[in-house]
């Protein structure tokens, strides 16, 4: 049975402990672990980013994330996967998402990690508000940016 763990956190992750956790649960079964760590960009479209604000309703978002990971583990013949997404107010250079995948081969591991990442970005209900020098923008899963509109006082 593949090992799967997902979560949302405001904390920075100890990468070594996560890798060791995945090794411990898939020991002797595979030949590769791939990791991906996404970071807050400092410049987007020639504008300085000051902060990314990630928000999510944790129970539902973790449920969606787990469904995605379970499906991709099956689809890509993975031995295990750990996916942790940060929430809260993050600055340029701060890590945002951690994906660790174990598989029999590096090809399976890289493919699985990539597919998990794309699905999390497009399907998980994690809201991302980018604050930069030219305004605030909601960031859609495909990278499009929509200017934040503030409610008018009535």
N, C-alpha and C positions, 0 to 999 in steps of 0.2 A: 504494500500500500504506500503510495507516494506521501511524502511529508509536506504539509502545506501550512503556512502561517501568514496572515495578513494583519495589518493594523494601521491606525492613525496615531500620530504622536506629536507633541510640541517639542520633544527633545531631540538632540543630535544622537545618532546611533553609534554604538561601538561596533564598527565593522568587523573587527577580528572575532568578537563574540558571536556575531551572526553567521559568519563563515564557519566557525567551529560548530555552531548549532546544526547547520546544514550538513557538514561533514559527519557529525555524530549520528544523525538520523539516516544518512544514506551510505554510511561506511561500507566499503567493500562491494558496492553495487555499481558505481559509475566511474567514469574516467575524467569528468570535467565539472568544474563549477565556474560559472560566468557571473560577474557582478556588473551592475550599472548603477551609477549614482548621478542623478541630475542636480544641477545647481541653478540658483537664481542668476540670470544674466544681468550684467551691469549696463549694457547698451543694447537698445532695441530700436530699429529703424532710425538710427542716428540720434536717439534721445536717451538721456541718462535715466536709469531706473533707480529709484530710491528704496522701493520696498515692494514685495509681493505679499498680498494678504490672502491666505488660504483658509477657507471655511468649509465645514461639512457637518451634516448630522451623522455623528459617529456610528450608531448602531446600523443604520441603513447603508451607509457608505461602505462599511466593512463587510456587510452581507453581499453587496454588489461586487466588491473587490474579490471576495472569496469565490464567488460564482465564476468570475472571469478566470481566476488562477486555476481553479479545478478544471474548467473546460480546456484551457491551454496546456495544462499538465497532461491531460488525456490525449489531446490532439497532437502534441509534439513528443509524446513518449518520454516525458521528463520523470526523474526520480524524486524531485522535490523542488519547492520554490518558497521563498520568503519575500514578501513585498510589504514595505512600510513607507507610508506617505506622511510627510510633515504637514502640520496645520499651524496656523498662527501667522504672525507678522515676521517675514523673513527678509533679510538684506542681501544685496548682491554678494555672491560667493557662498552663501549658505546652502547646504544640501537640501533638496526638496523631496526626492524620492529615492528609495533604495530597492533594487531588485537583485535577488540572488537566485540562481537556477542551477540545479544539479542534473546531469544527464550522463548517458553512456558515452556520448561523443561531444566534442566541442561544437560541431555543426548543429546538433540538436539543441545544445545549451544556448548558443547564440541566437538561433531562430526562435526558440521559446521565450527567451528574455525580451527580444525585440517585439514579438507579438503581444506579450503581456503588457509591455510599456504602451504600445499604441492603443490597446483596448482600455487600459486604465485612463489614459489621457482623454479618450473619446466617450467612454461609457460610465465611469465612476462619477457620482455627483459631488465633485469637489470643485468649489467655486474659487476662482482666481482673479483677484483685483490687482492690477499692475499700476503702481503709483510712480509717475515719472515727471520729468521737467516740463512736459507739454500737456499734462492732465492725467486723469485716471481712466483706465481701460479695463473692461472685462475681457479676459483672454479665453477664447473658445478652444476646444480640444485640438483643432487643426491649426492653431496658431493665429487665427484671425483675431483682431482686436476691435471691440465695440466701445465707443466712448461712453463713460458712465454719465448717466443723466440724473441730476439731483431733483428731488421732488420740489415743486414750487410751493411756497407758503401760501395758504389760502385764508 
